[in-house]
Amino acid sequence: MYNIDMKLVKDIVSKITASRTVENVAFVGCGASKSELYPGKYFLTSAAKKLRSYHYTAAEFNNDTPDWLGENTVVITASLGGNTPETVQANSVAKAAGAAVIAVTHAAGSPLTKEADFSIVHGFEANYAAKLEKMGYVMALALELLQQTEGYDKYEQMLSGFDKIFELAENSAQSARKAAKEFAAKYADAPVVYVMSSGASAEVAYSTSICLMMEMQWINSGSFHSGEFFHGPFEIVDKDVPFILLMNDGKTRPVDARALTFLQRFDALTTVVDAKDYNLASAASSDVATYFNPLLHTAVFRVFAEELSFIRQHPLSKRRYMWKIEY
């Protein structure tokens, strides 16, 4: 109920490394799926000594295909419904170049799986933990690729984190309802909402902005890295200007803390979702905890988004253009 199939991940990576030398890993997707690929990329960027990692929106990957793409590359693509046209095309582009392709999707037999060498079908509807499976599988693939190509001295600590993080995320989401209702009441009429974070959760802030706020609630929004806050965005801070800070428990916490101090100094309307408040340390040891923040942030803030949709009477599934017109 609260985990992913690590044996499946190990078997896929073993088959790939048995047939080729892996030098590059490219994570390719669109929208929320693109952001859910980022923690895997962030992990490899931080932990790998030789293995190179890249992160693309699919349309750019297809139109400005990198010269290094080839048989020494693993391309990991993701799409919830498995039919995002740009991401499906990315599989074709990767295959034509000789890369190994792993598709991660909720839809078995979907177009995304057709040209993939390997497919992982993840859950979604069952609970908040299930909504994390896509991100979790991508992170696990990144971990296993690193372990099987060059080794990783914190491999066991990461496996232990995977064993515990999904249950913690589910329990944290369930416990966040009261705070989420308070958030919704304060932000229901906000004309714009700014979102920031850092580290592995940087693109959770991005997807919170472009998907949960703009796509699903039609609320104007912008996102930026907490480390960039003082290099432009802080100029719009004023009393009651709405911000969301996804605060990390780990190496980049001081980056988030500095931004929070400034927001509080000028009485901005600030909501903090702090991984430390939800006891991330109980699931992941301090030397790897920084990589697990996005799983916890994603689960908890989903509840906040639900409560906002309830009070605004605007379902998360409501769309103006998506699924309704050609574009």
N, C-alpha and C positions, 0 to 999 in steps of 0.2 A: 504493500500500500504506500509506503513512504520511501521508496528507493528506486534506483535504476539498475540495469543488468550489466554489471561490470564484466562478467564473463563474455557477453556479446561484444563489448568494446574491445577487450583484449584479443578476442578471436579475429575481429576485423583488422586490427592493427597488425597482428602477427602475420596475417595473410599478405598484407601490403608490404611489410618490411621483408618478407621472405622473397618477394618478387622484384624489389627495386631498392635502391639507396635513396632514402628520403632526405632532401636538403631544404625544401620549402613547404610551408603549410599556408594555404590561402583560405580565409573564411569569407564566404560570399553570400549575400542575402539582401533583402529590402525591408525597410520599416522596422517593425518590432523584431522581426527575425534577425535583421542585421545587428540590432543592438544586443540580442541574446547570443550572438556569436562572439561579441567583443570580449567577454570574460575569458574565453579560451585563448584568444589572441593576446590579451593582456598577460595572462599567465605565462605563455611562451616567451613573450618579449622580456619578461622579468626573470624567468627561470632558466631559459635555454642558453647555453654557451655557444652552440654552433647552429642549431636549427633556426632557420629564419621564418618569420611569420608576418602575414599581411592581412589586411581587413578591407573589404571592398563593398560598396553598394553595387549590385549586380549590373546595372546599366553601364556603369563606368568600366567594370571588368570586361564587359562584352565589347565596348567601343574603343577602349584604350587598353587592350589586352597586354599584360606585361611580357617582355621579351624572355624572361627567365622561365615562363610557364612551359613545362615539359614533363618527361617521364620521372624526374626527380621531385615532382611536386605532388602533394596531396591537397585536393580541393574539397573543403567541407561546405556544403550548401544547406540552407534551411528555409522552409516555408511551411507555415502551419497547415494550410489546406493543400499544399503540394502543387498548386497550379499558378503561382506567381510567374507571369510570362518571362520577365527578365531573368529570374533565377533558374527557371527551366532552361532558358537559352544558355545560361552560364555553364550548366552541365555539358551541353553540346560543345561549347567553346573549349572547356577543359579537356573533354574526351578527345577532341580533334587534335589537341596539342600533345596527347599522350599521357596526361596526368591521371592519377587515381582519384576517383570521385566517390565521396560519401554523402548521401542525402539524409537529412534529418527532418522528419515530417510527422504530422499526426494522421495523415491519410495514406493508408496502405494502397498500393497500386495506382497512386496519383501520377500525373505527368512528371513530377520531380524524380520519381523513382525509375523512370524508363531507361535513362542513359547512365544511371549511377552504377558503379561497380558494387556498392554496398548501400543498403538502406537501413535506417533505424526508425521505427515507428514508435512515437512517444504518446503518452497520455495527455489529457488536458482537462476534461470536464469533471472528473471525480471529486477534486478538492483543490485547495490552493497549492499543495505540494505537487500535484499532477501538472499544474500549470508551469512548474519549474523544470519539467523533465527535458524539454528541448535544450535549455541553457545547460542543465546538468550533464546531458550526454555530450554536448560540445566540449565542455570543460574536461570531461573524462577522456574524450578522444585526444584532446591536447596533452593531457597528463600521460596517457599511454604512449602516444607518439614520442614524447620526450624520453620516457623511461626506456622504450625499446630501441631508440636510436643512439642516445648518448648517456642514458642513466640519469637518475635524479635522486639526490641524497635525502629529500623529504618526501619521497614517494609514499611511504607507509603513513606519514602524517596526513597526506592528502586523502588516501583511501579511508582513513579513520574519519576525516571530515565528511566525506561523501556518505558514510554510514549513518551519520547523525544529523546532517543539515536539513534533510527533507522533513523529518519529524519536527525539528525545532521550527522550521519555517511555517509548517502547518499550524502548530500550536501558537506561534507568534501572531499569525494572521487572525486566528480565532480570538485571540485576546485583545486585538487592536480595535474592536468594534466601537467601544466608547470613545476612544481618541479620534476615530474616523468620523463619528457623528459630530463631534465638536469641530473638527476641521471643515466638514461640509457646511455647517451652519455659518461659519465665518467666511467661507470662500464662495458661497452660492451665487453671489452677485458680482464677483470680481471681474472686471473688464479684461484683465490680463493676469497671467500667473507665470512667474519666473521659477525655473527649476535648476538646481545645481548639485553636483557631487564631484567626487574625484576617484582616482585609482580604478579598480575593477568595476566600480559602479558608475563611472562617468557616463556610459551610454544607457544606463537605466534612467538617469536624469534626462537624457536625450529622448528616449522612447516615451517617458512620462509626459514630456512636453508635446512631441509631435503626434503621439498616438492617443494617450489617455485624455489629454487636454484638448488638442486641436481636432483630431479625427473623431474621437468618441464623445466629446462634450462641446465642440465648436467654440471653445474658449481660446482667445488669442494667447499665445505662450511663446516663450523663448527659453533656451537652455544654454548653459555654459559650464565649463570646468571650474571648480572652486578655486583652482590655482590661477585662473584667468580673471577672477572676479575683480581684482584690484587693477586690472589693466584695461578698463573700459566700463564694464557693467555696473560697478559700484556707484557710478555717477547718477543713476536713476533711483538710488535708494532714498526713501523719505518715509515719513510716518504713514503707516498703514498700507504701503505698497506691498502686494502679496508675493511672498517667496516660499518655496519648498526646498529644504536642504536634506538630502539623503546623506546622513553622516556616517562615516566609516569607522569601524573598529579595526585598527591595523596601522600600517605604515603611513598612510596618507591622512590620518586623523588630524594632525596639526594643520594641514591645509584647510580642511573643513572648519576647524575650530576658529581659525583666524577670520574666516568669512562670517561665521556666526556671531562673533564678538562685534563686528561692524554692524551687522543687521540689528542687533539688540541695542547698540549705542544710539541708533536713530529711530528706534521704535517701529521698524518695518513689521508688517503682518507676517510672522514667520512660523512655519510648521517644520519641525525637525523630526525626521524618522531616523532614530539613532540605533544602529546595530548593537551597540553596547547595552542599550535599554532592553533589548530582546535577548541578551545573554549569548551573543555569538561565541564567546569564549568557551561556553559549555559544549559546543559542537566541534570547534576547530582550535588546534593549538596555536599559540601566539606566532609561531614562525610561518604559518600558512593561512592564518585567519583572514588576512587581507584579501585573499582570492575568493572567499565565500560570501563577502558582503552583498554582492548583487543578487544572490539567491534570496537572502533574507529581505532585502529592500523590495524586491519585486513582489514577493508574497504579501508583505505587509501593506505596501501602497496600493495593491489591487483592492483591498478592503476600503481604503480611503476613496478611491475612484468610484467604487460601487455606491458608497454613501453620498458622494457628491451627485451622482446620477439620480439617486432617489429623491434628494431634496430639490433638485432642479427639474424633476420629472422629464428627464432626457436619458433614455436607456443607452447603455454603452454600445448597443448594437445599432443604434440609429445612424443613418447616413444620408447625406444629400446627393453625393455623386457616386461613391463606391457601390458597386453591384447594380447600379441603375442606368448608367450611360456608358457609351464607349469613350475611351480617352487614351 
